[in-house]
Amino acid sequence: MTLCIYSAGGFAREILRPLRQTRPGQEILLVDDAPAGDAVSYDHARERGRTQPLQFCIAFADPALRQAKTQQVLADGFALFSLQAATAIIGDNVDIGPGAVLADFAMITADAKIGQGLQANIYSYIAHDCVVGDFVTLAPRVSVNGRVVIGDGVYIGTGATILPGKPDAP
């Protein structure tokens, strides 16, 4: 099995170390539509996938692009994998959809429901009783306090704090 990170941009390179750390000895490919350096094209990866199993993690920051690339990879018959850095914390009763990436020191505390394709950058935080839609991006140091609802395809910028909701009005 070869693990492919689809994107060779900054976030993709940031999650290489935690991926190597959590999956030692696993072959890892950087895949990009405009490959440079040690990245390969998606067409190259797709050809390689004819002779060996590949799984993909989609690492584009733009939620719409991440959703489109997820659909492309799945349509081509490949599976997704999720990544949780060794320093990331997931609390009790947290449901996370497929294809999520929790970078170093990301945290989801308790009783949260997270859709598919979450990208939680370094030091991002989601508190109790939150509902997060599909293909949401949390840039570094985002704090989402308790009882917050975030829709699909939302990008929350670096350092943002979303204040808590109330039990009867998330």
Backbone as CSV, one residue per row, in Angstrom:
resi,resn,N_x,N_y,N_z,CA_x,CA_y,CA_z,C_x,C_y,C_z
1,MET,0.841,-1.179,0.000,0.000,0.000,0.000,0.889,1.246,0.000
2,THR,0.601,2.141,-0.920,1.284,3.426,-0.973,0.308,4.509,-0.554
3,LEU,0.743,5.403,0.320,-0.067,6.532,0.756,0.298,7.743,-0.086
4,CYS,-0.706,8.391,-0.641,-0.497,9.557,-1.498,-1.100,10.785,-0.839
5,ILE,-0.312,11.823,-0.716,-0.826,13.126,-0.294,-1.051,13.917,-1.564
6,TYR,-2.316,14.226,-1.846,-2.661,14.945,-3.064,-2.557,16.434,-2.780
7,SER,-1.469,17.007,-3.201,-1.048,18.400,-3.101,0.420,18.351,-2.718
8,ALA,1.167,19.253,-3.261,2.575,19.353,-2.870,2.844,20.721,-2.264
9,GLY,1.765,21.396,-1.860,1.894,22.725,-1.274,2.366,22.674,0.168
10,GLY,2.259,23.810,0.829,2.778,23.958,2.178,2.182,22.993,3.182
11,PHE,0.852,22.867,3.210,0.222,21.987,4.189,0.619,20.536,3.940
12,ALA,0.696,20.151,2.678,1.105,18.777,2.347,2.492,18.487,2.904
13,ARG,3.399,19.446,2.757,4.749,19.232,3.267,4.768,19.250,4.794
14,GLU,3.872,20.031,5.404,3.791,20.069,6.868,3.335,18.749,7.458
15,ILE,2.465,18.043,6.758,1.936,16.799,7.326,2.766,15.571,6.956
16,LEU,3.821,15.750,6.179,4.696,14.616,5.859,5.325,14.008,7.111
17,ARG,5.857,14.846,7.992,6.502,14.324,9.207,5.523,13.563,10.082
18,PRO,4.339,14.121,10.401,3.416,13.320,11.209,2.952,12.040,10.510
19,LEU,2.837,12.081,9.178,2.457,10.864,8.467,3.554,9.818,8.583
20,ARG,4.798,10.231,8.387,5.911,9.283,8.533,5.990,8.743,9.960
21,GLN,5.706,9.610,10.918,5.782,9.218,12.323,4.685,8.218,12.687
22,THR,3.478,8.423,12.168,2.369,7.554,12.538,2.265,6.314,11.655
23,ARG,2.942,6.325,10.510,2.931,5.173,9.597,4.363,4.838,9.183
24,PRO,5.202,4.442,10.129,6.609,4.190,9.812,6.768,3.086,8.767
25,GLY,7.718,3.308,7.877,8.015,2.329,6.840,7.066,2.338,5.662
26,GLN,6.029,3.145,5.726,5.047,3.210,4.651,5.583,4.078,3.512
27,GLU,5.396,3.618,2.274,5.788,4.442,1.134,4.792,5.596,0.995
28,ILE,5.324,6.796,0.796,4.501,8.001,0.692,4.860,8.731,-0.597
29,LEU,3.839,9.123,-1.348,4.025,9.917,-2.565,3.339,11.263,-2.409
30,LEU,4.013,12.323,-2.824,3.350,13.617,-3.000,2.837,13.643,-4.430
31,VAL,1.569,13.990,-4.596,0.928,14.006,-5.904,0.384,15.404,-6.131
32,ASP,0.606,15.950,-7.320,0.115,17.296,-7.600,-0.200,17.426,-9.085
33,ASP,-1.130,18.300,-9.410,-1.480,18.524,-10.816,-0.389,19.281,-11.563
34,ALA,0.428,20.010,-10.837,1.589,20.695,-11.422,2.812,20.265,-10.615
35,PRO,3.251,19.017,-10.800,4.309,18.484,-9.933,5.647,19.200,-10.115
36,ALA,6.321,19.355,-9.008,7.676,19.918,-8.994,8.438,19.194,-7.901
37,GLY,9.745,19.231,-7.978,10.561,18.564,-6.965,10.300,17.078,-6.956
38,ASP,9.985,16.535,-5.782,9.779,15.095,-5.669,8.320,14.670,-5.837
39,ALA,7.441,15.585,-6.216,6.036,15.244,-6.447,5.856,14.607,-7.820
40,VAL,4.816,13.782,-7.941,4.461,13.172,-9.219,3.088,13.679,-9.623
41,SER,2.766,13.541,-10.900,1.459,13.975,-11.386,0.370,13.001,-10.954
42,TYR,-0.860,13.472,-10.952,-1.972,12.592,-10.631,-2.072,11.478,-11.667
43,ASP,-1.821,11.809,-12.940,-1.849,10.776,-13.987,-0.821,9.680,-13.701
44,HIS,0.373,10.069,-13.254,1.411,9.091,-12.890,0.927,8.204,-11.736
45,ALA,0.342,8.834,-10.724,-0.155,8.066,-9.577,-1.274,7.122,-10.008
46,ARG,-2.172,7.601,-10.849,-3.276,6.762,-11.319,-2.750,5.540,-12.078
47,GLU,-1.734,5.747,-12.918,-1.109,4.617,-13.625,-0.491,3.637,-12.634
48,ARG,0.191,4.170,-11.651,0.810,3.327,-10.633,-0.241,2.527,-9.864
49,GLY,-1.409,3.135,-9.698,-2.493,2.490,-8.983,-3.082,1.290,-9.707
50,ARG,-2.725,1.110,-10.960,-3.190,-0.073,-11.699,-2.470,-1.341,-11.240
51,THR,-1.267,-1.186,-10.675,-0.473,-2.351,-10.280,-0.280,-2.481,-8.777
52,GLN,-0.635,-1.454,-8.022,-0.504,-1.530,-6.565,-1.564,-0.660,-5.919
53,PRO,-2.014,-1.029,-4.728,-3.052,-0.236,-4.071,-2.511,1.115,-3.579
54,LEU,-3.310,2.143,-3.803,-2.994,3.487,-3.338,-4.137,3.990,-2.461
55,GLN,-3.800,4.768,-1.461,-4.790,5.506,-0.686,-4.379,6.964,-0.694
56,PHE,-5.370,7.855,-0.660,-5.114,9.281,-0.786,-5.586,10.059,0.428
57,CYS,-4.822,11.088,0.753,-5.192,12.136,1.691,-5.164,13.423,0.872
58,ILE,-6.259,14.160,0.840,-6.353,15.361,0.024,-5.953,16.550,0.893
59,ALA,-4.895,17.261,0.511,-4.310,18.284,1.386,-4.385,19.699,0.820
60,PHE,-5.282,19.945,-0.115,-5.461,21.312,-0.619,-6.222,22.118,0.428
61,ALA,-5.800,23.359,0.667,-6.437,24.194,1.682,-7.831,24.648,1.267
62,ASP,-8.022,24.922,-0.014,-9.308,25.413,-0.499,-10.368,24.310,-0.379
63,PRO,-11.433,24.550,0.399,-12.424,23.492,0.610,-13.084,22.983,-0.679
64,ALA,-13.397,23.871,-1.605,-14.044,23.443,-2.856,-13.103,22.577,-3.685
65,LEU,-11.836,22.946,-3.740,-10.857,22.146,-4.467,-10.660,20.799,-3.777
66,ARG,-10.616,20.798,-2.453,-10.459,19.549,-1.714,-11.648,18.619,-1.977
67,GLN,-12.846,19.180,-2.035,-14.022,18.373,-2.326,-13.952,17.802,-3.742
68,ALA,-13.588,18.640,-4.720,-13.489,18.167,-6.112,-12.434,17.073,-6.255
69,LYS,-11.282,17.243,-5.621,-10.221,16.231,-5.716,-10.624,14.944,-4.989
70,THR,-11.364,15.065,-3.903,-11.870,13.884,-3.210,-12.799,13.102,-4.132
71,GLN,-13.706,13.807,-4.783,-14.631,13.142,-5.714,-13.868,12.483,-6.860
72,GLN,-12.836,13.146,-7.376,-12.023,12.594,-8.467,-11.336,11.300,-8.033
73,VAL,-10.701,11.328,-6.878,-9.972,10.159,-6.365,-10.929,8.985,-6.139
74,LEU,-12.082,9.263,-5.543,-13.053,8.197,-5.300,-13.627,7.653,-6.603
75,ALA,-13.893,8.538,-7.568,-14.410,8.103,-8.869,-13.405,7.213,-9.598
76,ASP,-12.114,7.454,-9.359,-11.069,6.635,-9.981,-10.824,5.333,-9.215
77,GLY,-11.618,5.083,-8.181,-11.557,3.809,-7.470,-10.561,3.732,-6.336
78,PHE,-10.004,4.872,-5.929,-9.046,4.877,-4.831,-9.758,5.147,-3.506
79,ALA,-9.129,4.760,-2.426,-9.664,4.998,-1.088,-8.986,6.216,-0.474
80,LEU,-9.637,6.769,0.529,-9.072,7.870,1.305,-8.497,7.323,2.610
81,PHE,-7.541,8.052,3.162,-7.111,7.761,4.525,-7.129,9.066,5.303
82,SER,-7.290,8.943,6.596,-7.252,10.089,7.498,-5.914,10.095,8.207
83,LEU,-5.531,11.247,8.684,-4.273,11.391,9.409,-4.527,12.123,10.715
84,GLN,-4.082,11.525,11.797,-4.090,12.172,13.103,-2.661,12.193,13.599
85,ALA,-2.064,13.367,13.667,-0.700,13.487,14.183,-0.642,12.917,15.598
86,ALA,0.516,12.418,15.968,0.694,11.808,17.292,0.388,12.791,18.418
87,THR,0.559,14.088,18.162,0.304,15.095,19.191,-1.119,15.632,19.162
88,ALA,-1.921,15.216,18.183,-3.324,15.649,18.118,-4.132,14.878,19.154
89,ILE,-5.196,15.510,19.632,-6.029,14.902,20.665,-7.468,14.853,20.179
90,ILE,-8.070,13.680,20.315,-9.493,13.518,20.032,-10.136,12.993,21.304
91,GLY,-11.103,13.743,21.807,-11.764,13.372,23.054,-12.850,12.337,22.868
92,ASP,-13.639,12.179,23.900,-14.704,11.187,23.918,-15.898,11.616,23.068
93,ASN,-16.543,10.612,22.487,-17.781,10.787,21.737,-17.638,11.790,20.590
94,VAL,-16.549,11.653,19.857,-16.295,12.499,18.683,-16.442,11.630,17.442
95,ASP,-17.242,12.086,16.513,-17.464,11.376,15.251,-16.828,12.211,14.141
96,ILE,-15.850,11.622,13.444,-15.127,12.343,12.383,-15.298,11.582,11.080
97,GLY,-15.698,12.293,10.028,-15.871,11.688,8.717,-14.541,11.314,8.087
98,PRO,-14.598,10.584,6.966,-13.369,10.130,6.303,-12.556,11.273,5.702
99,GLY,-11.262,11.013,5.540,-10.376,11.961,4.873,-9.964,13.152,5.711
100,ALA,-10.090,13.057,7.013,-9.734,14.170,7.903,-8.229,14.212,8.132
101,VAL,-7.722,15.417,8.351,-6.329,15.613,8.722,-6.299,16.473,9.975
102,LEU,-5.745,15.910,11.047,-5.525,16.657,12.275,-4.024,16.810,12.436
103,ALA,-3.546,18.004,12.206,-2.115,18.292,12.261,-1.641,18.324,13.719
104,ASP,-0.350,18.552,13.885,0.223,18.600,15.219,-0.550,19.544,16.131
105,PHE,-0.820,19.054,17.331,-1.439,19.809,18.418,-2.870,20.260,18.132
106,ALA,-3.505,19.717,17.102,-4.934,19.968,16.890,-5.699,19.210,17.966
107,MET,-6.869,19.730,18.325,-7.643,19.105,19.388,-9.135,19.205,19.088
108,ILE,-9.825,18.106,19.319,-11.290,18.080,19.315,-11.665,17.478,20.660
109,THR,-12.378,18.239,21.481,-12.506,17.836,22.880,-13.521,16.733,23.129
110,ALA,-14.806,16.963,22.951,-15.806,15.946,23.292,-17.129,16.238,22.602
111,ASP,-17.861,15.159,22.335,-19.242,15.262,21.857,-19.378,16.149,20.619
112,ALA,-18.475,15.969,19.673,-18.503,16.766,18.436,-18.781,15.858,17.247
113,LYS,-19.411,16.419,16.246,-19.660,15.700,15.004,-18.970,16.469,13.889
114,ILE,-18.023,15.804,13.214,-17.189,16.432,12.196,-17.455,15.729,10.865
115,GLY,-17.720,16.488,9.818,-17.969,15.912,8.502,-16.690,15.423,7.843
116,GLN,-16.831,14.977,6.609,-15.682,14.447,5.878,-14.737,15.563,5.420
117,GLY,-13.475,15.195,5.259,-12.492,16.097,4.668,-12.076,17.272,5.528
118,LEU,-12.224,17.183,6.844,-11.760,18.260,7.727,-10.257,18.439,7.580
119,GLN,-9.824,19.670,7.599,-8.398,19.972,7.640,-8.175,20.886,8.841
120,ALA,-7.620,20.335,9.909,-7.363,21.080,11.137,-5.858,21.301,11.242
121,ASN,-5.418,22.504,10.966,-4.003,22.851,10.986,-3.461,22.893,12.413
122,ILE,-2.162,23.116,12.520,-1.455,23.111,13.785,-2.139,24.037,14.803
123,TYR,-2.325,23.510,16.007,-2.928,24.200,17.144,-4.392,24.581,16.939
124,SER,-5.082,23.972,16.008,-6.519,24.226,15.863,-7.284,23.494,16.952
125,TYR,-8.423,24.056,17.323,-9.159,23.545,18.477,-10.654,23.586,18.168
126,ILE,-11.321,22.470,18.401,-12.782,22.397,18.296,-13.278,21.876,19.642
127,ALA,-14.145,22.640,20.277,-14.611,22.293,21.617,-15.862,21.410,21.577
128,HIS,-16.373,21.151,22.738,-17.517,20.262,22.949,-18.769,20.693,22.176
129,ASP,-19.542,19.703,21.788,-20.875,19.903,21.224,-20.894,20.718,19.928
130,CYS,-19.807,20.695,19.183,-19.776,21.393,17.898,-20.214,20.446,16.788
131,VAL,-20.771,21.028,15.747,-21.106,20.299,14.531,-20.379,21.020,13.400
132,VAL,-19.490,20.293,12.734,-18.664,20.864,11.666,-18.995,20.136,10.369
133,GLY,-19.292,20.882,9.317,-19.696,20.301,8.043,-18.546,19.650,7.294
134,ASP,-18.832,19.295,6.052,-17.856,18.648,5.175,-16.877,19.658,4.591
135,PHE,-15.645,19.235,4.410,-14.588,19.992,3.729,-14.368,21.373,4.353
136,VAL,-14.258,21.381,5.657,-13.970,22.604,6.409,-12.469,22.686,6.633
137,THR,-11.919,23.887,6.494,-10.506,24.136,6.751,-10.373,25.052,7.951
138,LEU,-9.599,24.600,8.935,-9.225,25.441,10.065,-7.749,25.764,9.892
139,ALA,-7.438,27.021,9.638,-6.049,27.445,9.508,-5.377,27.339,10.883
140,PRO,-4.072,27.584,10.977,-3.399,27.459,12.268,-4.019,28.336,13.360
141,ARG,-4.058,27.759,14.559,-4.497,28.438,15.778,-5.950,28.914,15.758
142,VAL,-6.803,28.222,15.042,-8.235,28.537,15.074,-8.834,27.925,16.333
143,SER,-9.681,28.682,17.011,-10.393,28.186,18.187,-11.887,28.238,17.917
144,VAL,-12.497,27.077,17.950,-13.942,26.973,17.788,-14.475,26.515,19.138
145,ASN,-15.134,27.441,19.842,-15.607,27.136,21.182,-16.883,26.309,21.140
146,GLY,-17.382,25.899,22.292,-18.479,24.950,22.390,-19.778,25.383,21.745
147,ARG,-20.529,24.360,21.288,-21.867,24.533,20.728,-21.884,25.459,19.511
148,VAL,-20.945,25.252,18.621,-20.868,26.033,17.383,-21.218,25.108,16.222
149,VAL,-21.947,25.638,15.247,-22.259,24.904,14.030,-21.554,25.598,12.874
150,ILE,-20.768,24.827,12.104,-20.049,25.355,10.940,-20.546,24.590,9.719
151,GLY,-20.960,25.300,8.695,-21.490,24.672,7.486,-20.406,24.058,6.624
152,ASP,-20.830,23.450,5.533,-19.918,22.813,4.584,-19.054,23.843,3.867
153,GLY,-17.817,23.448,3.552,-16.944,24.238,2.694,-16.468,25.558,3.266
154,VAL,-16.395,25.664,4.567,-15.985,26.918,5.215,-14.475,26.906,5.449
155,TYR,-13.831,28.039,5.200,-12.411,28.245,5.505,-12.345,29.280,6.623
156,ILE,-11.737,28.915,7.743,-11.594,29.820,8.878,-10.123,30.169,9.000
157,GLY,-9.815,31.461,8.928,-8.445,31.942,8.837,-7.663,31.895,10.134
158,THR,-6.366,32.012,9.988,-5.409,31.903,11.077,-5.780,32.792,12.267
159,GLY,-5.778,32.165,13.438,-5.987,32.893,14.687,-7.431,33.243,14.994
160,ALA,-8.373,32.870,14.153,-9.776,33.204,14.399,-10.283,32.483,15.638
161,THR,-11.172,33.158,16.361,-11.860,32.560,17.500,-13.351,32.681,17.253
162,ILE,-14.030,31.561,17.312,-15.480,31.557,17.177,-16.036,31.322,18.563
163,LEU,-16.813,32.274,19.052,-17.309,32.235,20.418,-18.375,31.170,20.592
164,PRO,-18.579,30.721,21.836,-19.498,29.614,22.071,-20.964,29.980,21.855
165,GLY,-21.707,28.951,21.456,-23.151,29.085,21.381,-23.750,28.739,22.737
166,LYS,-25.087,28.692,22.757,-25.806,28.346,23.975,-26.510,27.011,23.760
167,PRO,-26.854,26.319,24.823,-27.483,25.011,24.657,-28.705,25.049,23.731
168,ASP,-29.501,26.112,23.822,-30.701,26.196,22.994,-30.485,26.996,21.697
169,ALA,-29.293,27.527,21.509,-29.000,28.330,20.314,-27.516,28.213,19.933
170,PRO,-27.159,27.074,19.279,-25.753,26.913,18.919,-25.318,27.973,17.903
